[in-house]
């Protein structure tokens, strides 16, 4: 899985260069939510580089994020 995560200017940036499927969304949730549990980060930018974007899985990710955290998330 190709995922680059970095933090700068009070924002967590996640670049994902993989097909959006159940496994990759599960890994994304695990990594991002673990970071958010440890640090008080309010802004997330999720940059999907892959051509294959599964909007249903991304919507599920956003819905779960909004239930657990109270920040801002942007998907590009």
C-alpha positions in Angstrom: 0.0 0.0 0.0 1.4 3.4 -1.0 0.3 5.9 1.6 2.3 9.0 2.6 1.3 10.8 5.8 2.8 14.0 7.0 1.9 16.9 9.3 2.5 20.5 8.7 0.7 23.8 9.4 -1.8 22.2 11.8 -3.0 19.8 9.1 -2.5 16.1 8.6 -2.0 15.3 4.9 -2.6 11.8 3.6 -1.6 11.0 0.0 -3.1 7.6 -1.1 -1.9 6.2 -4.4 -3.9 2.9 -4.3 -7.2 1.5 -5.6 -9.8 2.4 -3.0 -11.1 -1.0 -1.8 -12.1 -2.5 1.5 -8.6 -3.4 2.5 -7.1 -0.1 1.7 -9.8 1.9 3.4 -9.4 -0.3 6.5 -5.6 0.4 6.5 -6.3 4.1 6.0 -8.8 4.2 9.0 -6.3 2.3 11.2 -3.4 4.6 10.5 -5.2 8.0 10.4 -7.4 7.2 13.5 -4.4 6.0 15.5 -2.7 9.3 14.8 -5.8 11.3 15.7 -6.2 9.4 18.9 -2.7 10.3 19.9 -2.6 14.0 18.7 -5.1 16.8 18.7 -5.3 17.4 14.9 -8.3 19.2 13.6 -7.6 19.4 9.9 -7.1 16.5 7.5 -6.5 16.6 3.7 -7.0 13.3 2.1 -5.4 13.3 -1.4 -6.6 10.3 -3.5 -4.1 10.0 -6.4 -5.6 6.8 -7.8 -7.9 6.9 -10.8 -10.2 4.4 -9.1 -12.1 6.2 -6.4 -14.8 4.3 -4.6 -17.1 7.1 -3.3 -19.1 4.7 -1.2 -16.0 3.6 0.8 -14.8 7.2 1.0 -18.2 8.3 2.3 -18.1 5.5 5.0 -14.6 6.8 6.0 -15.9 10.4 6.3 -19.0 9.2 8.2 -16.9 7.3 10.7 -14.5 10.2 11.1 -17.3 12.6 11.8 -18.7 10.2 14.5 -15.4 9.9 16.3 -13.7 13.3 15.8 -14.8 16.9 15.5 -12.4 18.4 12.9 -12.3 19.3 9.2 -11.7 16.8 6.5 -11.1 17.6 2.8 -10.9 15.0 0.0 -9.1 15.9 -3.2 
